[in-house]
Amino acid sequence: MVRFLTKRIFIAIVQLFVVASLVFLFLRLMPGDPVKLALGSEKAADPEIVAAMEKQLGLDQPLLKQYTTYMSDLAHFHLGTSITDRSSVMENIMLRLPRTIEIALVSIIIASIVGIIMGLIAALKWRTFTDFFMTAMAALGISLPVFVMGTLLIVIFSLTLNWFPASGYIDFVKDPIKHIQRLILPSLALALGLAASITRMTRSSMLEVESKEFVQTLRAKGLPERMVIFKHSFRNAIIPIITIIGLQLGSLIGGTVLVEYLFNWPGISTLLVKAVSYRDYPTVQGCILVISVFFITVNTLVDILYGLLDPRVR
């Protein structure tokens, strides 16, 4: 098990190094001058002001020198200073990241509970009306884009029923009730599509396990149906379900752009979009790296969980 853990951690470190290098390279290949965008059209017309700011930001250095400085700063957990407003990139990210993680965690919890329950019901009621209904609902959930789902939720639960606010953000410390009210709709907009994917995976995984000979043998020996389903069938079917939940949780951190924009939720995704439009290299690099760290960490934890659940993985 120690060897397995060491291997997974080493792979995660290599992945982070590759991501950091690619982010640095691709940003330099993007069209547009970040200094001129930050200065504005009036100041950007003065070559001396542009040269002074490039020197201040280190953009006048050779590309290799910029890269070594960039990697050295990362090694010391320094993400730099924003080009647009000269604020600390780390502080901006740490302010917004908990909001994105909050909406992602709530969404994945809702999606996991709903998806696993629907998938189990569909598998246990195979080829019945219940199975067809659950499968149809899952297909509908997968086919609807998240911005369409979010718009429908706003129209139904905010504009028509007036149950929840349409958008906005209020800090939990200031008003917990209003914070939760504004969290429900964006979380549901993300969760419903994820729940559909988890439903289909749970159903197919359970049906595959249910067709195995050992399950039929357990039933033939007279084991209670509940024990066969939850102790044996579901335990063997859980690994593919954990896979999709882990991958979806990692993807959610970077995939909340549309939801955060639609519901005016000030998370890291909206910060990233704004930084890209202004070619704010430090902020873009910082946001992508933080999202990558979260994604790689979640995948590593999922792999470790595999090893704990299934000795064959080890």
C-alpha positions in Angstrom: 0.0 0.0 0.0 2.9 2.4 0.8 4.3 1.8 -2.7 0.9 2.4 -4.3 0.6 5.7 -2.3 4.1 6.9 -3.2 3.5 6.2 -6.9 0.2 8.1 -7.0 1.7 11.1 -5.1 4.7 11.2 -7.5 2.4 11.1 -10.5 0.4 14.0 -9.1 3.5 16.1 -8.6 4.6 15.5 -12.2 1.1 16.4 -13.4 1.3 19.7 -11.5 4.7 20.5 -13.0 3.4 19.8 -16.6 0.3 21.9 -16.0 2.3 24.8 -14.6 4.7 24.8 -17.6 1.9 24.5 -20.2 -0.1 27.4 -18.6 3.0 29.6 -18.7 3.7 28.8 -22.4 0.1 29.0 -23.7 -0.5 32.4 -22.0 2.6 33.8 -23.8 1.2 32.6 -27.1 -2.1 34.3 -26.6 -2.7 37.5 -28.8 -2.9 40.8 -27.1 -0.5 42.8 -24.9 -1.4 42.6 -21.2 0.5 45.8 -20.3 -1.4 47.9 -22.9 -4.7 46.4 -21.8 -3.9 47.2 -18.2 -2.8 50.8 -19.0 -5.6 51.7 -21.2 -5.5 53.3 -24.7 -4.3 56.7 -23.5 -1.3 55.6 -21.4 -0.5 52.7 -23.8 0.4 55.2 -26.5 3.4 56.3 -24.5 6.3 53.9 -25.1 8.1 55.0 -22.0 5.2 54.2 -19.7 4.8 50.8 -21.4 8.5 50.0 -21.1 8.5 51.0 -17.4 5.6 48.7 -16.6 7.0 45.8 -18.6 10.2 46.1 -16.6 8.3 46.3 -13.3 6.4 43.1 -14.2 9.5 41.3 -15.6 7.9 41.0 -19.0 11.0 42.6 -20.6 13.1 39.6 -19.6 13.9 36.7 -22.0 11.2 33.9 -22.0 13.5 31.4 -20.2 14.3 33.9 -17.5 10.6 34.6 -17.0 10.0 30.8 -16.8 12.6 30.2 -14.1 11.4 33.2 -12.1 7.8 31.9 -12.4 8.7 28.4 -11.3 10.8 29.7 -8.4 7.9 31.8 -7.2 5.6 28.8 -7.4 8.1 26.8 -5.3 7.7 29.5 -2.6 3.8 29.5 -3.0 3.9 33.0 -4.5 1.4 33.6 -7.3 2.4 37.1 -8.1 0.6 40.4 -8.3 -2.4 41.2 -10.6 -1.5 43.3 -13.6 -4.9 45.1 -13.7 -5.2 46.3 -10.1 -1.8 45.4 -8.5 -3.5 43.3 -5.8 -2.2 40.0 -4.5 -3.3 37.1 -6.7 -3.2 34.7 -3.8 -5.5 36.9 -1.7 -8.0 37.3 -4.6 -8.1 33.5 -5.1 -8.3 32.7 -1.4 -11.3 35.1 -1.1 -13.2 33.5 -4.0 -12.1 29.9 -3.9 -14.2 28.9 -0.8 -17.3 30.2 -2.6 -16.6 28.0 -5.6 -15.7 25.0 -3.4 -18.9 25.5 -1.4 -21.2 25.4 -4.5 -19.3 22.4 -5.9 -19.5 20.4 -2.7 -23.2 21.1 -2.2 -23.9 20.2 -5.8 -21.9 16.9 -5.7 -23.6 15.9 -2.4 -27.1 16.5 -3.8 -26.1 14.8 -7.1 -24.6 11.7 -5.4 -27.6 11.2 -3.1 -30.2 11.6 -5.9 -28.2 9.8 -8.5 -27.4 6.7 -6.4 -30.9 6.3 -5.2 -32.4 6.7 -8.7 -29.8 4.4 -10.1 -30.5 1.7 -7.5 -34.2 1.9 -8.0 -33.8 1.7 -11.8 -31.6 -1.3 -11.5 -33.7 -3.2 -9.0 -36.9 -2.4 -11.1 -35.2 -3.4 -14.4 -37.4 -3.3 -17.5 -40.4 -2.0 -15.6 -42.1 1.4 -16.0 -40.0 2.7 -13.1 -36.8 1.8 -14.8 -37.9 3.5 -18.1 -39.0 6.6 -16.2 -35.7 6.9 -14.3 -33.7 6.3 -17.5 -35.7 9.0 -19.3 -35.2 11.5 -16.5 -31.5 10.8 -16.6 -31.3 11.3 -20.3 -33.2 14.6 -20.0 -30.9 15.7 -17.3 -27.8 14.9 -19.3 -29.1 16.6 -22.5 -30.0 19.9 -20.8 -27.0 22.4 -20.7 -26.3 23.8 -17.3 -27.3 27.4 -18.4 -30.7 26.1 -19.6 -31.2 24.3 -16.4 -30.3 27.4 -14.4 -32.6 29.6 -16.4 -35.5 27.1 -15.9 -34.9 27.1 -12.2 -34.9 30.9 -12.0 -38.1 31.1 -14.0 -39.9 28.4 -12.0 -38.7 28.9 -8.4 -37.8 32.6 -8.4 -40.0 34.5 -10.9 -43.1 32.2 -10.8 -43.2 30.7 -7.3 -41.0 33.4 -5.6 -39.4 30.8 -3.3 -35.7 31.7 -3.8 -33.8 34.9 -4.9 -32.8 34.8 -8.6 -29.2 35.8 -8.0 -26.7 37.5 -5.7 -24.4 36.6 -2.9 -24.5 37.3 0.9 -21.8 36.1 3.2 -22.8 33.2 5.5 -21.5 35.1 8.6 -23.7 38.1 7.9 -27.0 36.2 7.2 -26.9 32.4 7.1 -30.6 32.1 6.0 -30.2 34.4 3.0 -26.9 32.8 2.1 -28.5 29.4 1.9 -31.4 30.7 0.0 -29.0 32.1 -2.7 -27.0 28.8 -2.7 -29.9 26.4 -3.5 -30.6 27.3 -7.1 -27.1 27.4 -8.4 -26.3 24.2 -6.6 -29.4 22.5 -8.1 -28.5 23.8 -11.6 -25.1 22.0 -11.3 -26.4 19.0 -9.4 -29.2 17.8 -11.7 -27.0 17.2 -14.7 -24.5 15.4 -12.5 -27.2 13.3 -10.8 -28.3 12.1 -14.3 -24.7 10.8 -15.0 -24.5 9.2 -11.6 -27.9 7.6 -12.1 -26.9 6.0 -15.4 -23.5 4.8 -14.0 -25.2 3.3 -10.9 -27.8 1.5 -12.9 -25.4 0.0 -15.4 -22.9 -1.0 -12.7 -25.6 -2.6 -10.6 -27.0 -4.5 -13.5 -23.6 -5.8 -14.4 -22.9 -7.0 -10.8 -26.4 -8.5 -10.5 -25.8 -10.7 -13.5 -22.7 -12.3 -11.9 -22.8 -15.9 -10.8 -21.8 -15.2 -7.2 -24.9 -13.0 -6.7 -27.1 -15.7 -8.0 -25.4 -18.2 -5.7 -26.0 -16.0 -2.7 -29.7 -15.7 -3.5 -29.8 -19.5 -4.0 -28.3 -20.1 -0.6 -31.2 -18.1 0.9 -29.4 -14.9 1.9 -31.8 -12.0 2.7 -32.4 -9.8 -0.4 -31.4 -6.7 1.4 -28.0 -8.2 2.4 -27.4 -9.4 -1.2 -28.1 -6.0 -2.6 -26.3 -3.7 -0.2 -23.5 -5.9 1.3 -22.5 -7.7 -1.9 -23.9 -6.2 -5.1 -23.7 -2.5 -4.3 -20.3 -2.9 -2.7 -18.9 -4.4 -5.9 -20.7 -1.8 -8.0 -19.5 1.2 -6.0 -16.0 1.6 -7.7 -17.2 3.0 -11.1 -19.7 5.2 -9.2 -16.8 6.6 -7.1 -14.9 7.2 -10.3 -17.5 9.4 -11.9 -18.2 11.3 -8.6 -14.5 12.0 -8.1 -14.1 13.2 -11.7 -17.2 15.3 -11.6 -16.1 17.0 -8.3 -12.8 18.0 -9.8 -14.4 19.2 -13.0 -16.9 21.3 -11.1 -14.3 23.7 -9.7 -13.5 24.8 -13.3 -16.9 24.2 -14.7 -18.9 26.6 -12.6 -18.3 29.5 -15.0 -21.8 29.7 -16.5 -23.5 29.0 -13.2 -21.5 31.7 -11.3 -22.2 34.2 -14.1 -25.9 33.3 -14.4 -26.5 33.5 -10.6 -24.0 36.4 -10.0 -22.0 34.1 -7.6 -18.5 35.7 -7.1 -16.3 32.6 -7.3 -12.9 31.7 -8.8 -14.4 31.0 -12.2 -15.7 34.5 -12.7 -12.3 35.8 -11.6 -10.6 33.6 -14.2 -12.9 34.8 -17.0 -12.2 38.5 -16.2 -8.5 37.9 -16.0 -8.4 36.2 -19.4 -10.2 39.1 -21.0 -7.5 41.5 -19.6 -4.6 39.1 -20.3 -3.7 39.3 -16.6 -1.0 36.6 -16.7 -0.5 36.2 -12.9 -4.2 35.9 -12.1 -4.9 33.5 -15.0 -1.9 31.4 -14.0 -2.9 31.4 -10.4 -6.5 30.4 -11.1 -5.7 27.6 -13.5 -3.0 26.2 -11.1 -5.4 26.3 -8.1 -8.1 24.5 -10.2 -5.6 22.0 -11.4 -4.3 21.3 -7.9 -7.9 20.7 -6.7 -8.6 18.4 -9.7 -5.4 16.4 -9.4 -5.8 16.1 -5.6 -9.4 14.8 -6.0 -8.3 12.2 -8.6 -5.4 11.1 -6.4 -7.7 10.7 -3.4 -10.1 8.7 -5.6 -7.3 6.4 -6.7 -6.3 5.9 -3.0 -9.9 5.1 -2.1 -9.8 2.5 -4.9 -6.9 0.8 -3.1 -8.8 0.8 0.2 -12.0 -0.6 -1.3 -10.5 -3.1 -3.8 -7.3 -5.1 -3.1 -7.0 -5.8 -6.8 -6.1 -2.1 -7.4 -3.3 -2.3 -4.9 
